[in-house]
Every structure is written in structure tokens, then in C-alpha cells.
Amino acid sequence: MKYAFIGYSYQWLASSLLLAKMDAERNIDEMEIEAAIQNNFDDVKIRCGLEHYFFQIKDMDAMTLDKLAVSGNEISIKGKSHKLSGHSNIIIFKEIDIIPDSEVLGMPAYNFSGVFIISMSRKEMIEKIHELYALDENRKNIIEYFFNGRLDQRILKISREQLPSIALFSTELLETTVNVARERLLVENILLIEGKPGVGKSHFVNTITDQYPNNILYRFWTSSQDKDYDKRLKYENFLSELSKNIFGDYRERDEKVILNHLITNNKTIIIDGLDHVENYNRSDLEKFITFIDKLHKGTKTIVLSRPLQRVLSWEKYTLGNWNLEQTAKVLNELYHISKYSIASKIFTITQGYPILVKYVAEHYKKEKKLPQYDQLESIDNYYQQIITNEKGKQALALFLCSHTYTMHSEIDFFLDSDLGDIVKEFIEEHPYLFEIRLNRVALFHDSLVTYLRKLNINYSKTLEKVSNKVYTSIMAGEKRFLSRLNFYELSETKKNNITKKYISIAQFRQLMENVIDFEAIQSFYFQIRENLCSIDPEALEIIDFYDLSLIINMVQRDHISTQDQVIFTYLKALIHNGYTEEDITSDGYLFAMLYYITTNNASLILNLMASQHYDTRYFYRELDKDIREEKSFFSKHAKALTAPAITELLAKSDEFDLQDVIPYILQNLYIHQIKQGKYKNLFSAIDHYMNGNATLGNKILQDFIALYHIESFKALWMLKATKKYLYAYGLHPQHNDYKCLTLEYFIKKNKYRGSFALRDMVHNYIRLSLHEERKINIAEISHFWCKYYNRKDYSMYSLDVTLKIFQDKDFINPLRSIELINQIQNISEKGYRELLASYIKQHPADIIHFINENFDAADLSISWLDLPTDYINLLPNNIFQRALNGILRTHSYDKKIDYIDVSNVLGSSRENELKSVMAMFGYRINVEEESPELKILKNKAVDFVTFPQDKNSARMKSDSASRFKEGILKQEDKALIKEKALKSYDVAGFANQNYSALADSEIFKLFSKEDIRKNIKLILYNAMIGKMESLSSFHLLYIYPGNLLKIIDDNEIEIDYPLFFKSFTVFLELSLLNSAFQD
């Protein structure tokens, strides 16, 4: 948000602008605030080389030049004298009428008898700061955080060398190298850019992408804390990412299709870090090389790598060290080391080797002196200098025991005290060798991993100790290591034991108690599903597959990711209630926001959003806006609005804005109880509404908004919105649930609301407790995490099947089943329109009478005319006419009714009634040309209109071979299944067109019951671990639980139905749905 600084002092803001100029423009060497000097221009002192500038910063109203007077070495401001310095004197006024005739530090100024006058409002300062950081808005946050920290510590003198280092290498420095690359690409179309570890290959990629904007970039390594590192190295995932990048969807495509598209569209392919494949997934190396060779024939391809053992025929360019001038420029621009003598010494030590330049520069900034090294020959030579004893090597082997971060506290947890002290001391002495994010430590560069491995250290005892401690912790139900399960080298036995324990839904419910970091639970269960691949299916029970499918469907629900305001306040409340960074163990949005709150650095949030393909063009200002709004939730009503202020607000707002402005005014009037005056009618409206007289309040507000040409029905919207805010504000404390209830009871009381509404209410609850500085049991939010999700939560798609089977086993009655379906339909934003109809069709047609006797049809969400003909024949007149009128209204514009909407009415006892109504009001049936339905319509003398056939769709529908190739099988593919002699458990590994596992229970009727009984575990296993091959993503499990029961029931397999029903009710209970099925 551009005005995030509003509310800070004018002097602070002006000082921030000068600091930003020092950081961004690099002309200012030093600034000092409230300098101890012999003059009155002591607000800020600036030094640029030998030049000194002294500032007075004045937040004065009604300032004019005639109120200034210079006499000798003094200037009078509104009659008060101020002693001038012997150097350049500058006064910055909030507003003064001047015509600039000069410039100071790039800012327009007026020379008033030797004193420079600058006029700059808060808004103009903010605009200038954003302009300085237009290319890197996150840098603004980092500098602001740095500045505030200095002020808190009363360190008021800041040199440019003390500013935080810039994280990335400069693009400009590598421009000549890019020109070489471009020239070579034009000749050969492929180039291998080879360089030793730490020479800057990955940073060089940033320059290449600028030079070739029509590119696709694939990195094998991004960070020591990258949770997807192992996945990146697999060829199938590489193809998957290319396909998603090119086509923007999840369809499976083979290598040929991907290659053709890349070549046709003249893409530049940039592949960074091929050496990681050779080192850590050698089995796929040849696949990558073969693919790149094919790319070579028709598109520009750039591969960056360390020297490989595999000999390649590609043209090669070696990325070398920087020369002295380049090194000096890097030191100046990235590390603010401007002394040429220091730069020259660093160059002598490092020979311009980029990673060594970084390490030595960081050492100098930390210690204020250079290390006493001779010229370093290699990165290994550097590590030899700083890791000198065997015990140190043994201690640092801790970082070879996992592929993830280690918390500071875990160093002592994993190591004996002496080794732990060595590691902590080493990190303190050499922090630049590590990627440190709050309490998390990982090696900055994998060259140190390579070096430690070369030493052939025997760290087996440390590895075993780490493995045992992680395993024991997880098996004890502790949450610390859950999200990092597969990043430790646990044995298959240990992993399998963990899997077997936690695939129980009873164990899941226990694990979910007091969970504050749901992303850690999500990550844990996604890894557990991966680990199923190493388990013998016979070692599992059928209930295990059922439970895990229910669990996976719950943990996929995501209520707060990307909700900046919710996560921000939630984390603030966690901290207020005694939680720390130790309790956040995931690496998703929760930790990213914690990192932002703690450091003011939002880069982790940005990276997450970019990786999930969100539009991040305005990320920083949108984040600032969100956080600013959240912080001002209460303070925006700190002062009562005056009548003139309200008049101005109403006058300058258009009709659309008034829908927000009027509730804002209503809130303010009610909070400050402004009962009299020009707008007493507005107070009266909200006062009546809040105190139970909604009708009168609504009428008063309708009369008011009519003056502004706003529709009368919006008055009620405004009153409801205002009431919600006022309760969230904390008013009416005696009967305000936000204040009276525990969080657990509050969630359970409101569990039947939609997840969006409940999320906002939980947000309100937490925000109010934080504002009032009340301690709450915030861990009770765990009851919310598994809540059924409003939008696109398809975990109930097989609910109709489940309910019918449990009905047949006498666990449920139809009344409770229909009530549950209706509840789900009512809180679902979209989808599930067919759920009740699908449930009804599993019963004899006379269930229509039961529904009519026990329910009001108007309360049910169902497309009655989608039911089969014999059901339509039994529909009462009121239900049929209501359903038909609904279809007529839907198509009233073009008078075309889709054939599918009324196909079952044709041939029913209601056919003539339909035809009569259509003829009376001029409706026609809309049907695809050349379809078999045309003959039916002609025979029945129904008026129709045709639309062209979708030939691609028709071809795909009829092509079993194409479906099979995409990993899809349906019941109509019976011939192909027989032709290929597929087994029942082979078929189970395929999905439907929506990539759902076990989606078609009928397909298993192609096999004997004996076969299904014999292979049931393998069938369920293959369905559970089945993947979309080219996308390397697991099939969806939405339909899996219901169809598992259906297959069991169809094939008369003996199971403990009470146990399965218990799991089902736990699933509903955790989803905050009605799980009481008995009267």
C-alpha cells in the first residue's frame, strides 16, 4: 500500500526517504539522526564523500517564505532563531509555496539566501520512496525493518557499509557474458554454460531470462530448504512441469507433443543445474540428455551445470571468475564496501571467484577486518581454512543427515553438548555459510555438502542418532518433525511403522488435537501417501485404505493459505498466547508470514504465490494494503465523524462506493453513540436494527439511501454488514459470542455455517481477543482445520453411495441421510446439485412419497426432472410444476431448453404437459445435430433447434486407446481391457477423465467376484498410489471411500461394518457436519 507510512512522524518519514536514497542511489556515504553538532541543523546529517549536508525537518502548517529570515549564521523560522552549519543547510517543510531553482541530493529545492528550502508532503515522500524501490519493493520492507531496529537500539549513525547486503547478483555485471551466450545461441542453438561451484551460474540465469523473455526455466536446485528438491530431479516431473507451463492445464501429454510445441513456439529452454541429476538421480540423466538433444534440433537451449563426468557434444562456454573491476563493483553495490583498497585485497584473496567474494565480503562486514588467508585456489581450499579439526568436521556432518533445515534448538537435541557447541559456534562465526531463516538453519551452498562428503567422515553414529530421535518423536505423537518426515534418512521399516500408525482415522483425530500448524499435518499425510509405495499391500487392512482416503480428503482442505489478513492476525495471536517459531514447523504460508512479521521480508510469501501461479505483479502493494487494513480494523473508528465529515464522505462517493461508505458511517455513529445532529436518522436506523426492531431500522435506511439512488433492498445488506462489524468490534459484550464463548465452543456452535463465513468469524474472534489483550486457548482452532470447504470440495461426491450402503446395514435411516445431503448442498457454493437425485435413484421410485411426506420440496436442492421416468411419474403436481417452471425461467431469454434437461420427461406421464407448456410459450428443444435424439423428437412432434457437433469431443469420447494412453479407463472400455488382458488390480491403477481414483465401481463387474475377493487389497492399493503419469501427481480420492464400500458390498467381502461406520462418523464430525444418524 503506497500510504503505509501514514501515521508515522514526519521526521521519521523524511529520514526514511534519505536512508532510501542512500540505499538505492549509492551517493550518500553516511547519515546521522539527531547529530551532536554545534548548530541547530541536527535532525539529519548527511555525508557524501567530502560534502556535508545538515537538515532541519519541519512539520509546520501555514508556512510561507515571508516567515523566514536569514541573518549572518542564523535563520529565523516564525520568529525562532536556528544556528546554521558551515556546510550545506537544508530545511524540509511539509508544505511551503516555492518555485525550485536548484537541487539537493536529487531533490528540487529553492535557494533562500544560501539555505535550501524543500517542500515535500508525506504523500510525496511516500511516492518517492516507492519510486526508488520500483524494481524491488521487498527491499523497501527490508530497509524499513533495518531502520526501525537501529532506532530501537538508539544507533543513530548509519554508514552505507552497514546497510543489509543485497541478496542477488547484479544483472549488469554479467551483461558481456550474456552477449557471448546470445551470439553462440544464434550459431548453434544450444549452449552448455559450465562453471565450478559458486561461480554464479544460477544468478547468471536471471540475466539470461531477461535477454530471452520467451523462455521456460527449469531449476534442479533453488534452496537448501526446498521441500521439492528430490522431485525436481525426476524426469517425469520435469516433463510434467513443462506441460503445465506450456499448456496451463493438468492433461497428460507425451514427450513428442511437448517437444513439438516448444519448437513451434520458438521457446528458449533454460535448464539450470544438470549436475544435480548426475550426482543425485543418475538413473534419469540419459533421459534428460536425450530430451535436450531433441530440443537442439529446433529451438534455443541453454544448459547450466558444473563440470560433468558424462562427456557431452554440446558447444561449451565456461563461466569464469570476475576481474578486479567487476569484483569492486559487486562489493560496492551488493555489500556497500566502497574502499578500493579493501576491494583489491578481497580480489587478491578470492581471485574474483564469486562465492568466495561473497564469503570474504560477509566476513569483513561482520568482523570489520579481512581474514588472514593466502590466495584461495578453490572453494574447497576455503573450507579447509575454516574447518580445521576433526571434531569440527564430525559436528558439521549433522548437515549430511537430512535434506531439510535444522532448528537451532535441534542442534543440541541431535548432538552431544560438545559437538553441539562446535556447530553453534561455527554458525555464529560464519553465518554467511548458512541459510538462516529465524530459528531454521541450512547450508547456504551445496558446495559445502560436497566438501564434507569428500572428507569421507564416518558419521554413521550421528545419522543413526538423528534417525532414531526423529522416529521416536513422530511415533510419540509429537508434531515437530511431521512435515519433514521424508527429508530424514529413516529406514523403510521405520517409515512403514509410521505409515501404519497414522493411516488410522482414530489416530488422525488424536493427532489433530491442539494443532496450530495445519500445513505441517497436510505435508505429513502427503508424504505418508508417497511412502505407501514401499509397503506390501498385504501388510495393510481394508480399513486402512478407507481411513487414509478419508484423511487425505480432509487434509486437502485449505482455509487460510493466501488469506493475508487472517494469517497475519492468527500469527500475532499465536505469539501473544505464548507460541514461538519453534511451534511452526511447516514451510508454507504460515512460516512465510511469520518470517514477514519478524523481518519485514515478504519474499517467502511471494515465492509461494509465484510457485502456485498466482498473479504477483502487484504483490507487495497488495500485501501492504491488506496488512494496513487489518491493523486499522479498530483504529479507523478512534474518532467520531463530524457532520461535515460525513457530508463530505457522502458527496465524494459514487453509488458503488456508497455501499461501503454508508456502513462505515453507521458503524462510527453507533460506536460513538451520536444520537443527535444532522444524521440522527442514520443512527436511529442502526440502533433499531441492533436492538431487535429490524423492520423499522430497514425502513429508515431505505428512505435515506433513496436520496442517493441506491436500490432499497441494499439497505438490509448494509445493516447486516454493520451489525457483523459491530459485534466483531466487541460491542454488546453481555451477549457477544466473540467475548463470551471459548474458541472451541464458538466453532462448534457455528459449525453449520459455510467455511468462508466460519473462517471470517474465527478471524473476528481471534482479532478481538488480540485487541483486548485477552489470553485464549488458541490451539482450539484445531477444530476448524478439517471443516468441509465451501468451494470445490468434492470429498462428498460418493456420499450417496456411502449412505445407501450404511442404510442397508441398518446404521442410518433415510430421513437422516436426506437431512445430511441437504445440509451439504446448502453450505456448498457450487456443485452437488445432483447429489440428492443420485441418492434417490438408488432407491425404488416410491421413495418420492417418503420425501413428499417428510420434507418441503422448496427446502430441497434437487433437479427433479433429472430423475428417471418412473420417478417423474410419481411426482406430485406441486413438485413437478415447480421443477418445470425453474427450467422455463432458466431458458426464458432464448426459449431453448437443452435436451438433457427434459429428456426423462419425454416418455413419462408428464410428456403432454411439457409439450403443451412449450407450445404455449414458444420454447424449443436444443439438440446436437446428427444425434440419435433427433429421431425421438421428430416422432413425438416436439419443436427443436440443432447446434453443431463438437467433433473433437466426439472423437475423444469414442477413443478407448486415447483414454488408455492418458491413464483413463471407463466401463465402456471393456473390449480394450480384454484385448490387453488387464487384471482387476491393473485396472484399479487407472482413473476417470477427472483423474479420480476408483471412480467407476461398475468396471470391476468385468471380473469375477472370486477374483475381486482374492485381489481386493492390491486393487485398493493400486488405486491409492495411482498417478497421472506425465504430471506425477496422485489421482484424486474424492470418490474412493464410497466406491470402496460399493466394491466390498457388490462382491460380498466380509468386513467389520461397525468399524467402517465409526470411521465415517469421525470423518463427518471432523468436517463439522451432522454425524448423529439415530433418533
Residue pairs with C-beta under 8 A, 6 or more apart in sequence:
1 621
1 624
1 625
1 627
1 628
2 126
2 127
2 130
2 621
2 624
3 123
3 126
3 628
4 126
4 624
4 627
4 628
5 13
5 16
5 122
5 125
5 126
5 129
6 122
6 126
8 16
9 59
10 57
10 59
10 94
10 122
11 43
11 57
11 59
12 151
13 122
13 125
13 126
14 43
14 44
14 55
14 57
14 92
14 120
14 125
15 31
15 33
15 43
15 44
15 57
15 147
16 125
16 129
16 144
16 147
17 125
17 128
17 129
18 28
18 31
18 44
18 46
18 55
18 105
19 31
19 143
19 147
19 158
20 128
20 129
20 132
20 133
20 140
20 143
21 27
21 28
21 105
21 106
21 132
22 28
22 29
22 31
22 158
22 160
22 163
23 132
23 139
23 143
23 160
23 163
24 132
24 133
24 139
25 106
25 132
26 160
26 332
26 333
26 336
27 48
27 105
28 46
28 47
28 48
28 105
28 160
29 47
29 48
29 49
29 159
29 160
29 338
30 46
30 47
30 157
30 158
30 159
30 160
31 44
31 45
31 46
31 47
31 157
31 158
32 44
32 45
32 156
32 157
32 158
33 43
33 44
33 151
33 156
33 157
34 42
34 43
34 156
35 42
35 44
35 45
35 54
35 156
35 157
36 42
37 45
37 54
37 85
38 83
39 54
39 82
39 83
39 84
39 85
39 86
40 56
40 82
40 83
40 84
41 54
41 55
41 56
41 82
41 83
41 84
41 85
41 89
41 90
42 54
43 55
43 56
43 57
44 54
44 55
44 57
45 52
45 53
45 54
45 55
46 52
46 53
46 54
46 55
46 105
47 53
48 105
51 87
51 88
52 85
52 87
52 88
53 87
53 88
53 90
53 104
53 105
54 84
54 85
54 87
54 88
54 89
54 90
55 90
55 91
55 92
56 77
56 82
56 89
56 90
56 91
56 92
57 91
57 92
58 77
58 91
58 92
58 93
58 94
59 94
60 77
60 78
60 93
60 94
61 94
61 95
63 78
63 93
63 94
63 95
63 96
64 96
64 97
65 96
65 97
65 98
65 112
65 117
67 77
67 78
67 79
68 75
68 76
68 77
68 112
68 115
68 117
69 75
69 76
70 76
70 84
70 112
70 113
70 114
70 115
73 83
73 84
74 81
74 82
74 83
74 84
75 81
75 82
75 84
75 89
75 91
75 115
76 82
77 91
84 115
88 104
88 116
89 114
89 115
89 116
90 104
90 109
90 115
90 116
90 117
90 118
91 115
91 116
91 117
91 118
92 118
92 119
92 120
93 117
93 118
93 119
93 120
94 119
94 120
94 121
94 122
95 119
95 121
96 117
96 119
97 119
98 110
98 117
98 119
99 110
100 108
100 109
100 110
101 109
101 110
101 111
102 108
102 109
102 110
102 111
102 116
103 109
104 116
104 118
107 118
107 120
108 118
109 116
109 117
109 118
110 116
110 117
110 118
110 119
111 117
120 128
129 140
130 137
130 140
132 140
133 139
133 140
137 619
137 620
137 621
138 601
138 602
138 603
138 606
138 620
139 166
140 620
141 596
141 600
141 601
141 602
141 620
142 164
142 599
142 600
142 601
143 163
143 164
144 600
145 599
145 600
145 601
146 163
146 164
147 158
150 156
150 158
159 336
160 336
160 338
161 335
161 336
161 337
161 338
161 365
162 336
163 336
165 334
165 335
165 336
165 361
165 362
165 365
166 333
166 334
166 335
167 603
168 203
168 206
169 200
169 203
169 206
169 330
169 334
169 354
170 329
170 330
170 333
170 334
171 206
171 207
171 210
173 322
173 326
173 329
173 330
174 200
174 203
174 204
174 207
175 207
177 204
177 207
177 319
178 204
178 207
178 208
178 211
180 317
181 191
181 193
181 208
181 211
181 302
181 317
182 211
184 191
184 315
184 317
185 191
185 268
185 300
185 302
187 315
188 315
189 296
189 298
189 299
189 300
189 301
190 292
190 295
190 296
190 300
190 301
190 302
190 303
190 314
190 315
191 301
191 302
191 303
191 314
191 315
191 316
191 317
192 303
192 304
192 305
192 312
192 314
192 315
192 316
192 317
193 201
193 204
193 302
193 303
193 304
193 305
193 316
193 317
193 318
193 319
194 304
194 305
194 306
194 307
194 316
194 317
194 318
194 319
195 201
195 304
195 306
195 318
195 319
195 320
196 306
196 307
196 353
196 378
196 379
197 306
197 355
197 379
197 445
197 446
197 447
197 450
198 353
198 354
198 355
198 356
198 379
198 445
198 447
199 319
199 320
199 321
199 353
199 354
199 355
200 319
200 354
200 355
201 272
201 273
201 304
201 305
201 306
201 319
202 219
202 221
202 272
202 273
202 304
203 354
204 304
204 319
205 217
205 219
205 270
205 272
205 304
208 215
208 270
208 302
209 215
209 217
209 270
212 268
212 270
212 300
212 302
214 265
214 266
214 267
214 268
215 267
215 268
215 269
215 270
216 242
216 245
216 246
216 262
216 267
216 268
216 269
216 270
217 270
217 272
218 238
218 241
218 242
218 269
218 270
218 271
218 272
219 232
219 272
219 273
220 232
220 233
220 271
220 272
220 273
220 274
220 276
220 277
221 229
221 232
221 272
221 273
221 276
221 446
222 229
223 435
223 442
224 405
224 435
224 442
224 443
224 444
224 445
224 446
225 404
225 405
225 435
225 437
225 440
225 442
225 587
226 232
227 404
227 487
227 523
227 587
229 403
230 280
230 403
230 486
231 237
231 1032
232 238
232 276
233 276
233 277
233 280
233 281
233 284
234 281
234 284
234 1032
235 284
235 287
235 288
235 291
236 1029
236 1030
236 1032
237 1032
238 288
238 291
239 255
239 258
239 1030
240 1030
240 1031
240 1032
240 1033
242 258
242 262
243 251
243 252
243 253
243 258
243 1030
243 1031
244 250
244 1031
246 258
246 261
246 262
246 265
246 267
247 253
247 261
250 995
250 1028
250 1031
250 1033
251 966
252 965
252 966
252 967
252 1028
252 1029
252 1030
252 1031
253 1030
254 965
254 1030
255 291
255 294
259 291
259 294
259 295
262 269
262 295
262 298
262 299
263 295
263 297
263 298
263 299
266 299
266 300
267 299
267 300
268 299
268 300
268 301
268 302
269 292
269 295
269 299
269 300
269 301
269 302
270 302
270 304
271 288
271 292
271 301
271 302
271 303
271 304
272 304
273 304
273 305
274 285
274 288
274 303
274 304
274 305
274 308
275 305
275 306
275 307
275 308
277 284
277 285
277 288
278 285
278 308
278 309
278 310
285 310
289 310
289 312
292 301
292 303
292 314
295 301
296 314
303 314
304 319
321 350
321 351
321 352
321 353
321 354
322 330
322 352
322 354
322 357
323 352
324 343
324 344
324 347
324 352
326 352
327 343
327 346
327 347
327 350
327 352
327 357
328 340
328 343
328 344
328 347
330 354
330 357
331 337
331 338
331 342
331 343
331 346
331 357
331 361
332 338
332 343
334 361
335 361
335 362
335 364
335 365
337 343
337 346
337 361
337 364
337 365
342 364
342 370
345 370
346 357
346 360
346 361
346 364
346 370
347 357
348 375
349 356
349 360
349 370
349 371
349 373
349 374
349 375
349 376
350 356
350 357
350 360
350 376
351 375
351 376
353 376
353 378
353 379
355 379
355 445
355 447
356 376
356 379
356 382
358 432
359 382
359 430
359 432
359 433
360 370
360 371
360 373
362 431
362 432
363 370
363 371
363 430
363 432
364 370
366 431
366 432
371 385
373 382
373 385
376 382
376 385
379 447
379 451
380 451
380 454
383 447
383 448
383 451
386 430
387 393
387 396
387 426
391 418
391 419
391 422
392 422
392 426
393 452
393 455
393 457
394 419
394 457
394 459
394 462
395 415
395 419
395 420
395 422
395 423
395 426
396 422
396 423
396 426
396 452
397 452
397 457
397 459
397 462
398 406
398 411
398 414
398 415
398 419
398 423
398 459
398 462
398 466
399 406
399 442
399 443
399 448
399 449
399 452
400 449
400 452
400 453
400 457
400 459
400 463
401 414
401 459
401 462
401 463
401 466
401 467
401 488
401 489
402 466
402 484
402 487
402 488
402 489
403 487
404 442
404 484
404 487
404 488
405 435
405 437
405 440
405 441
405 442
405 484
405 587
406 414
406 440
406 441
406 442
407 439
407 440
407 441
407 582
408 424
408 439
408 440
408 441
409 439
409 582
411 420
411 423
411 424
411 441
412 420
413 469
414 420
414 462
414 465
414 466
414 469
415 423
415 462
415 465
427 433
427 434
427 436
427 441
432 444
433 443
433 444
433 445
433 448
434 441
434 442
434 443
434 444
435 441
435 442
435 443
435 444
437 591
437 595
437 604
438 581
438 594
438 595
438 598
438 599
439 581
439 582
443 449
463 489
466 488
466 489
467 488
467 489
467 490
467 491
467 494
470 481
470 484
470 488
470 490
471 490
471 494
471 497
471 498
473 480
473 481
474 481
474 482
474 485
474 498
475 497
475 498
475 501
477 510
477 511
479 511
479 515
479 517
479 520
479 521
479 585
480 585
481 488
481 585
482 520
482 521
482 523
482 524
482 585
483 517
483 519
483 520
483 523
483 524
483 585
483 586
483 587
484 585
485 495
485 498
485 524
485 527
485 528
485 531
486 495
486 527
486 530
486 531
490 498
492 534
495 531
495 534
496 531
496 534
496 535
496 539
498 528
498 531
499 528
499 531
499 532
499 535
500 535
500 539
500 540
500 544
501 507
502 508
502 511
502 524
502 525
502 528
503 528
503 540
503 544
503 547
503 548
503 551
504 544
504 547
505 547
505 550
505 551
505 1063
505 1066
505 1067
506 1063
506 1066
508 547
508 551
508 554
509 1066
509 1070
511 521
512 521
512 782
512 785
512 786
512 1070
513 782
514 779
514 780
514 782
515 521
515 779
515 782
515 785
516 574
516 579
516 583
516 584
516 778
516 779
516 781
516 782
517 583
517 584
517 585
517 586
517 590
518 555
518 782
518 785
519 561
519 586
519 587
519 588
519 589
519 590
519 591
520 585
520 586
521 555
521 785
522 555
522 556
522 558
522 586
522 588
523 586
523 587
523 588
525 551
525 552
525 555
526 555
528 548
529 548
529 552
529 1024
529 1025
529 1034
532 548
532 1021
532 1024
532 1025
533 1025
537 1017
537 1018
537 1020
537 1021
538 1017
540 1017
540 1021
542 1016
542 1017
542 1020
542 1044
542 1048
542 1053
542 1055
543 1055
543 1056
543 1059
543 1060
543 1063
545 1017
545 1020
545 1021
545 1024
545 1044
546 1041
546 1044
546 1045
546 1060
546 1063
547 1063
548 1024
549 1024
549 1037
549 1040
549 1041
549 1044
550 1041
550 1063
550 1064
550 1066
550 1067
552 1037
553 795
553 1037
553 1038
553 1041
553 1067
554 786
554 795
554 1067
554 1070
554 1071
555 786
556 795
557 755
557 785
557 786
557 787
557 788
557 789
557 793
557 795
558 789
559 755
559 759
559 784
559 785
559 787
559 789
560 566
560 567
560 570
560 589
560 759
561 567
561 588
561 589
562 589
562 609
562 614
563 759
564 593
564 605
564 623
564 626
564 627
564 630
565 626
565 627
565 629
565 630
565 763
566 759
566 763
567 589
567 590
567 593
568 593
568 597
568 626
568 627
568 630
569 630
569 763
569 766
569 767
569 770
570 763
570 766
570 778
570 781
571 590
571 593
571 594
571 597
572 597
572 770
573 766
573 767
573 769
573 770
573 776
573 778
574 583
574 778
576 770
576 773
576 775
577 775
577 776
577 777
577 778
579 778
581 594
581 598
584 590
584 591
584 594
588 608
589 605
589 608
591 604
592 602
592 604
592 605
592 607
592 608
593 605
595 601
595 604
596 602
596 604
596 605
596 623
602 619
602 620
602 623
605 619
605 623
606 616
606 619
606 620
609 616
609 619
610 616
630 767
633 728
633 767
633 771
634 729
634 771
636 664
637 667
637 668
637 671
637 672
637 729
640 668
640 671
640 672
640 674
641 649
641 665
641 668
641 669
641 672
641 674
643 677
643 678
643 679
646 665
646 678
646 679
647 678
649 661
649 664
649 665
650 658
650 661
650 662
650 665
650 708
653 661
655 708
655 709
655 710
658 705
658 708
658 710
659 710
659 714
659 717
659 718
662 682
662 701
662 704
662 705
662 718
663 718
663 721
663 722
663 725
665 679
665 682
666 682
666 685
666 686
666 718
666 719
666 722
667 686
667 722
667 725
667 726
667 729
668 674
669 679
669 682
669 683
669 686
670 683
670 686
670 687
670 690
670 722
670 726
670 731
671 726
671 729
671 731
673 683
674 680
674 683
675 683
675 684
675 687
681 700
681 703
681 704
682 701
682 704
684 697
684 700
685 697
685 698
685 700
685 701
685 704
685 715
685 719
686 697
686 701
686 719
686 722
686 723
687 697
688 694
688 696
688 697
688 700
689 697
689 698
689 719
689 722
689 723
690 697
690 723
690 726
690 732
694 719
697 719
698 715
698 716
698 719
701 715
701 718
701 719
702 712
702 715
705 712
705 714
705 715
705 718
706 712
726 732
727 736
727 737
727 738
727 764
728 738
728 764
728 767
728 768
729 768
730 736
730 738
730 739
730 768
730 771
730 772
733 739
733 740
734 740
737 746
737 749
738 746
738 764
738 765
738 768
738 769
739 768
741 749
742 776
742 777
742 780
743 762
743 765
743 766
743 776
743 777
743 778
743 780
743 781
744 777
744 780
744 783
746 761
746 762
746 765
747 758
747 762
747 780
747 781
747 783
747 784
747 1072
748 783
748 1072
750 757
750 758
750 761
751 758
751 787
751 1072
751 1073
752 823
752 827
752 1072
752 1074
753 761
753 827
754 790
754 827
754 828
754 829
755 787
755 788
755 789
755 790
755 827
756 790
756 791
756 829
758 784
758 787
758 1072
759 784
762 781
762 784
766 776
766 778
766 781
769 775
769 776
783 1072
784 1072
786 1070
786 1071
786 1072
787 1071
787 1072
788 795
788 796
788 824
788 827
788 1071
788 1072
788 1073
790 827
790 828
790 829
791 828
791 829
791 830
792 830
792 831
793 828
794 831
794 1036
794 1038
795 1038
795 1071
796 824
796 832
796 835
797 832
797 835
797 1038
797 1039
797 1042
798 1038
798 1039
798 1040
798 1041
798 1042
798 1043
798 1046
799 820
799 821
799 824
799 835
799 839
799 1042
800 821
800 835
800 836
800 838
800 839
800 842
800 1042
801 842
801 1001
801 1042
801 1043
801 1045
801 1046
802 1041
802 1042
802 1045
802 1064
803 812
803 817
803 820
803 821
803 839
804 817
804 839
804 842
804 843
805 1045
805 1046
805 1049
806 812
806 1057
806 1061
806 1064
806 1077
807 813
807 814
807 817
808 1049
809 1057
809 1061
811 1057
811 1058
811 1061
811 1077
812 1077
813 1077
813 1078
814 843
814 847
814 850
815 854
816 1074
816 1076
816 1077
816 1078
817 839
817 1077
818 836
818 839
818 851
818 854
818 855
818 860
819 1074
820 1068
820 1073
820 1074
821 835
821 836
821 839
822 836
822 855
822 859
822 860
822 861
823 1073
823 1074
824 832
824 835
824 1073
825 832
825 833
825 835
825 836
825 861
826 861
832 861
833 861
833 862
833 863
834 863
834 866
836 860
836 861
836 862
837 862
837 863
837 864
837 866
837 867
840 847
840 848
840 851
840 862
840 867
840 871
841 867
841 868
841 871
845 868
845 870
845 871
845 873
845 874
846 874
848 871
848 874
848 875
849 874
851 857
851 860
852 876
852 879
857 864
857 878
857 879
857 882
858 882
863 883
864 872
864 875
864 879
864 880
864 882
864 883
865 872
865 880
865 883
865 884
865 887
865 901
865 902
865 904
865 905
866 901
866 904
867 875
867 904
868 904
869 904
869 905
869 907
869 908
872 880
872 904
872 905
872 908
872 909
872 910
873 908
873 909
873 910
875 883
875 910
880 910
880 913
884 905
884 913
884 914
884 917
887 897
887 901
887 902
888 897
888 917
888 921
888 923
891 897
891 898
891 923
895 921
895 922
895 923
895 924
896 923
896 924
896 925
896 926
896 945
897 918
897 923
897 924
897 925
897 926
898 925
898 926
899 925
899 926
899 927
899 928
899 931
899 933
899 937
899 944
902 914
902 925
903 933
905 911
905 914
906 914
906 936
906 940
906 942
911 940
915 940
915 941
915 942
917 923
918 924
918 925
918 942
918 943
919 943
923 943
924 943
924 944
924 945
925 937
925 942
925 943
925 944
925 945
926 944
926 945
926 946
926 947
927 933
927 934
927 937
927 944
927 945
927 946
927 947
928 946
928 947
928 948
928 949
928 950
929 946
929 947
929 948
929 949
930 949
931 949
934 944
934 946
937 944
956 962
956 963
960 972
960 973
960 975
960 976
961 976
963 969
963 970
963 973
963 993
964 973
964 976
964 980
964 990
967 990
967 991
967 995
967 1026
967 1028
967 1029
968 990
968 991
968 992
968 993
969 976
969 977
969 987
969 990
969 991
969 1000
969 1003
970 992
970 993
970 1000
970 1003
971 1000
971 1002
971 1003
971 1006
974 1006
977 987
977 1003
977 1006
978 1006
983 1015
984 1004
984 1006
984 1007
984 1011
984 1012
984 1015
984 1019
985 1015
985 1018
985 1019
985 1021
985 1022
986 1022
987 1003
987 1004
987 1006
988 998
988 1004
988 1018
988 1019
988 1020
988 1022
988 1023
988 1026
989 1022
989 1023
989 1025
989 1026
990 1026
991 997
991 999
991 1026
991 1028
991 1035
991 1036
992 999
992 1000
994 1036
995 1028
995 1033
995 1035
995 1036
996 1035
996 1036
996 1037
996 1038
996 1039
996 1040
997 1023
997 1024
997 1026
997 1034
997 1035
997 1036
997 1037
997 1039
997 1040
998 1020
998 1023
998 1037
998 1039
998 1040
998 1043
998 1044
998 1047
999 1039
999 1043
1000 1043
1001 1043
1001 1046
1001 1047
1001 1050
1004 1012
1004 1019
1004 1047
1004 1050
1004 1051
1005 1050
1009 1050
1009 1051
1009 1052
1012 1019
1012 1047
1012 1051
1012 1053
1013 1051
1013 1052
1013 1053
1016 1047
1016 1048
1016 1051
1016 1053
1019 1047
1020 1044
1023 1035
1023 1040
1024 1037
1024 1040
1025 1034
1026 1034
1026 1035
1027 1033
1027 1034
1027 1035
1028 1034
1028 1035
1041 1064
1041 1067
1045 1060
1047 1053
1048 1055
1065 1075
1065 1077
1066 1075
1068 1074
1068 1075
1069 1075
